Amino acid sequence: MTTLSQPRLTRLIDIVFPGDTNHHGTLFGGIGLAQMDKVAFIAAARHAPADFVTASCERIDFEAPAHLGDIIELTGRILRVGNRSLGVEVELVAEAPVSGERRRCGVGMFNMVAVGEGLARLGGRLPPLASPPERGAEEELRMVEMVFPEKTSHYGSLYGGNALAAMGKAAFVVATRHCRKAVVMASSHRVDFAHQIQTGEVVELAPRVVETGRTSMTVDVELWAENLHSGERRACGRGRFVMVAVDAGHRPTSIAATAA
């Protein structure tokens, strides 16, 4: 169970695919804003079990572009809390997969307001924030995503194919950061799902490299669900993926010279 007033970083990591770009081949600003707002919502809902809506966003400046194929990392930190509203600072950073070069693309403050019965159950006011988490305070890579209706099956739970896609993306990110080369998925040893993940819940993925060969990396990915109203977390799945480093000709290449 999550302590309501515990300050936590919320980190969403994605990849800029062609459908996310504008005609310049960079991340479309509207997509970037939508991702930033999503992170602000998750951060707010993790702070208190209430329904939140976006009231406003303060000036957001886009300082640098995120290019096609970049890894984008969005981090949300709650900086202020009032009776019914709170402010979440969201930073958007782009990372070149092979070089590892990182550049801040934008930052903004999103003002979220609590509505509905959840706020009433809290006595009409949000719990205070003891202190904001420090920048970069994270022991391992953990990626979050919201389960919206378009990602669910006809049962109203996260569609298995979308869960597999999210796990594969997490394996790609951690393997790329490990070797700093182009990587592709070679195989999946096994994936087990233990529980359903419902609409409105947060998916959290925890990938880690558990084995390294000459050209390949074995990545273990844990899939967790988090109920934003109760704070309950449960392990919902686990998979093991083999990622292979490749050269410009799409041939397996050694990772020994670059692996961390």
C-alpha positions as CSV (number, residue, x, y, z in Angstrom):
1,M,0.0,0.0,0.0
2,T,1.3,3.4,-0.9
3,T,1.4,6.1,1.8
4,L,-0.7,9.0,0.5
5,S,1.7,11.8,1.3
6,Q,4.9,10.0,0.2
7,P,6.7,12.0,-2.4
8,R,7.4,9.9,-5.5
9,L,8.8,10.4,-8.9
10,T,6.6,9.4,-11.8
11,R,8.5,8.5,-14.9
12,L,7.1,7.7,-18.3
13,I,9.5,6.4,-21.0
14,D,8.5,6.0,-24.6
15,I,10.0,6.0,-28.1
16,V,9.4,8.5,-30.9
17,F,7.8,6.4,-33.7
18,P,6.8,7.7,-37.1
19,G,3.1,8.2,-36.0
20,D,4.3,10.6,-33.3
21,T,6.2,12.9,-35.6
22,N,5.4,16.0,-37.6
23,H,6.5,16.7,-41.2
24,H,9.9,17.8,-39.9
25,G,10.6,14.3,-38.5
26,T,10.5,15.4,-34.9
27,L,8.1,14.8,-32.0
28,F,4.8,16.6,-32.7
29,G,4.2,19.2,-30.0
30,G,0.7,18.0,-29.3
31,I,1.9,14.5,-28.6
32,G,4.5,15.9,-26.2
33,L,1.9,18.0,-24.4
34,A,-0.4,15.0,-24.1
35,Q,2.3,12.8,-22.6
36,M,3.3,15.6,-20.2
37,D,-0.3,15.9,-19.0
38,K,-0.6,12.1,-18.6
39,V,2.4,12.1,-16.3
40,A,1.0,15.0,-14.3
41,F,-2.3,13.1,-13.8
42,I,-0.5,9.9,-12.7
43,A,1.6,11.9,-10.2
44,A,-1.4,13.7,-8.8
45,A,-3.5,10.5,-8.5
46,R,-0.6,8.7,-6.7
47,H,-0.5,11.5,-4.1
48,A,-4.2,11.1,-3.1
49,P,-7.0,8.7,-4.0
50,A,-9.2,11.2,-5.7
51,D,-10.2,12.0,-9.3
52,F,-8.1,14.7,-10.8
53,V,-8.7,17.0,-13.8
54,T,-6.2,19.4,-15.4
55,A,-7.2,23.0,-14.5
56,S,-4.3,24.7,-16.3
57,C,-0.7,24.5,-17.4
58,E,1.7,27.3,-16.8
59,R,4.0,28.4,-19.6
60,I,5.6,25.5,-21.4
61,D,8.7,26.1,-23.5
62,F,10.0,23.6,-25.9
63,E,13.8,24.1,-25.9
64,A,15.0,21.3,-28.2
65,P,13.4,18.8,-30.6
66,A,13.0,15.1,-30.0
67,H,13.9,13.2,-33.2
68,L,12.4,10.1,-34.8
69,G,13.8,7.0,-32.9
70,D,14.8,9.0,-29.8
71,I,13.9,7.6,-26.4
72,I,11.8,10.2,-24.5
73,E,11.7,10.4,-20.8
74,L,9.0,12.4,-18.9
75,T,9.4,12.9,-15.2
76,G,6.7,14.3,-12.9
77,R,7.4,15.8,-9.5
78,I,4.8,17.4,-7.2
79,L,6.1,20.7,-6.0
80,R,3.1,22.2,-4.2
81,V,-0.1,21.1,-2.7
82,G,-3.2,23.1,-1.7
83,N,-6.6,22.2,-0.3
84,R,-8.0,20.9,-3.6
85,S,-5.3,21.4,-6.1
86,L,-1.6,20.6,-6.6
87,G,1.1,21.6,-9.0
88,V,3.2,19.0,-10.9
89,E,6.4,19.9,-12.7
90,V,6.9,17.7,-15.7
91,E,10.2,17.6,-17.6
92,L,10.6,16.1,-21.0
93,V,14.0,14.8,-22.0
94,A,15.1,13.2,-25.3
95,E,17.9,10.6,-25.5
96,A,19.7,9.5,-28.6
97,P,19.6,5.6,-28.3
98,V,23.2,4.9,-29.6
99,S,25.2,7.9,-28.4
100,G,23.3,8.3,-25.1
101,E,23.3,12.1,-25.6
102,R,20.5,13.6,-23.5
103,R,18.8,17.0,-24.0
104,R,16.0,18.7,-22.2
105,C,13.2,19.3,-24.7
106,G,10.7,21.1,-22.4
107,V,9.4,21.6,-18.9
108,G,6.1,22.9,-17.5
109,M,3.9,23.1,-14.5
110,F,0.5,21.4,-14.6
111,N,-2.2,22.4,-12.1
112,M,-4.4,19.5,-11.2
113,V,-7.7,19.8,-9.2
114,A,-9.3,17.0,-7.2
115,V,-13.0,16.4,-7.8
116,G,-15.7,13.9,-6.8
117,E,-16.3,11.7,-3.8
118,G,-12.6,10.9,-3.3
119,L,-11.9,14.4,-2.1
120,A,-14.9,14.3,0.2
121,R,-13.6,11.1,1.8
122,L,-10.3,12.9,2.5
123,G,-12.2,15.6,4.4
124,G,-12.3,18.0,1.6
125,R,-8.6,18.6,1.5
126,L,-5.6,16.9,0.0
127,P,-2.8,15.5,2.2
128,P,0.3,17.7,2.5
129,L,3.5,17.0,0.7
130,A,6.4,16.5,3.1
131,S,9.1,17.3,0.6
132,P,9.5,16.8,-3.1
133,P,11.7,13.9,-4.3
134,E,15.2,14.8,-5.6
135,R,15.8,15.0,-9.3
136,G,17.3,11.7,-10.6
137,A,16.3,9.8,-7.4
138,E,15.7,6.3,-8.7
139,E,17.4,3.0,-8.1
140,E,16.3,1.3,-11.3
141,L,14.5,1.9,-14.5
142,R,10.7,1.8,-13.9
143,M,8.3,2.9,-16.6
144,V,4.6,3.8,-16.1
145,E,1.7,4.0,-18.5
146,M,-2.1,4.5,-18.1
147,V,-4.6,1.9,-19.2
148,F,-7.1,3.8,-21.3
149,P,-10.2,2.1,-23.0
150,E,-8.5,1.8,-26.4
151,K,-5.9,-0.4,-24.9
152,T,-8.4,-2.9,-23.4
153,S,-10.1,-6.0,-24.7
154,H,-13.8,-6.6,-24.8
155,Y,-13.5,-7.7,-21.2
156,G,-12.5,-4.2,-20.1
157,S,-9.0,-5.2,-19.1
158,L,-5.6,-4.6,-20.7
159,Y,-5.4,-6.5,-24.0
160,G,-2.6,-9.1,-23.8
161,G,-1.1,-7.9,-27.1
162,N,-0.7,-4.3,-25.7
163,A,0.8,-5.8,-22.5
164,L,3.3,-7.7,-24.6
165,A,4.1,-4.6,-26.7
166,A,4.8,-2.6,-23.5
167,M,7.0,-5.3,-22.1
168,G,8.9,-5.5,-25.4
169,K,9.4,-1.7,-25.5
170,A,10.8,-1.8,-21.9
171,A,13.2,-4.6,-22.9
172,F,14.3,-2.5,-25.9
173,V,15.0,0.6,-23.8
174,V,17.0,-1.1,-21.1
175,A,19.0,-3.2,-23.6
176,T,19.8,-0.1,-25.7
177,R,21.0,1.8,-22.7
178,H,23.1,-1.2,-21.6
179,C,25.1,-1.6,-24.9
180,R,24.4,1.7,-26.7
181,K,23.9,0.0,-30.1
182,A,20.9,-0.7,-32.3
183,V,19.1,-3.7,-30.8
184,V,16.3,-5.9,-32.0
185,M,14.2,-8.6,-30.3
186,A,15.4,-12.1,-31.2
187,S,13.1,-14.2,-29.0
188,S,10.8,-14.3,-26.0
189,H,11.6,-17.2,-23.7
190,R,8.4,-17.1,-21.7
191,V,5.7,-14.7,-20.6
192,D,3.3,-15.4,-17.8
193,F,0.3,-13.3,-16.8
194,A,-1.0,-13.6,-13.3
195,H,-3.8,-11.0,-13.0
196,Q,-5.9,-8.7,-15.2
197,I,-5.2,-5.0,-15.3
198,Q,-8.3,-2.8,-15.4
199,T,-9.2,0.4,-17.2
200,G,-7.9,3.4,-15.3
201,E,-5.1,1.6,-13.6
202,V,-1.4,2.4,-14.0
203,V,0.9,-0.2,-15.5
204,E,4.5,-0.1,-14.2
205,L,7.2,-2.0,-16.0
206,A,10.5,-2.9,-14.3
207,P,13.1,-4.2,-16.9
208,R,16.6,-5.3,-16.1
209,V,19.4,-7.1,-18.0
210,V,20.0,-10.4,-16.3
211,E,22.4,-12.0,-18.7
212,T,24.9,-10.8,-21.4
213,G,26.4,-12.8,-24.2
214,R,28.7,-11.7,-27.0
215,T,26.0,-10.1,-29.1
216,S,22.8,-10.7,-27.0
217,M,21.3,-9.6,-23.8
218,T,18.6,-11.4,-21.8
219,V,16.1,-9.0,-20.2
220,D,13.7,-9.8,-17.4
221,V,10.6,-7.6,-17.4
222,E,8.2,-7.4,-14.5
223,L,4.7,-6.1,-15.1
224,W,2.8,-4.4,-12.2
225,A,-0.6,-2.8,-11.9
226,E,-1.4,0.0,-9.5
227,N,-4.9,1.0,-8.5
228,L,-4.8,4.8,-8.1
229,H,-7.7,5.0,-5.7
230,S,-6.6,2.4,-3.2
231,G,-2.8,2.5,-3.8
232,E,-2.9,-1.3,-4.1
233,R,-0.1,-2.7,-6.2
234,R,0.0,-6.3,-7.6
235,A,2.4,-8.3,-9.7
236,C,0.5,-9.1,-13.0
237,G,3.1,-10.6,-15.2
238,R,6.7,-11.4,-16.0
239,G,8.6,-12.1,-19.2
240,R,12.1,-12.8,-20.4
241,F,13.2,-11.4,-23.8
242,V,16.4,-11.9,-25.8
243,M,17.7,-8.7,-27.4
244,V,20.5,-8.7,-30.0
245,A,22.8,-5.9,-30.9
246,V,23.0,-5.3,-34.7
247,D,25.2,-3.3,-37.1
248,A,24.2,-1.1,-40.0
249,G,23.7,-4.2,-42.1
250,H,21.3,-5.7,-39.5
251,R,23.9,-8.4,-38.6
252,P,24.6,-9.4,-35.0
253,T,27.5,-7.4,-33.6
254,S,29.6,-7.6,-30.4
255,I,28.5,-5.6,-27.4
256,A,31.6,-6.2,-25.4
257,A,33.3,-2.9,-26.3
258,T,30.3,-0.7,-25.2
259,A,28.4,-2.6,-22.5
260,A,28.3,-0.9,-19.2
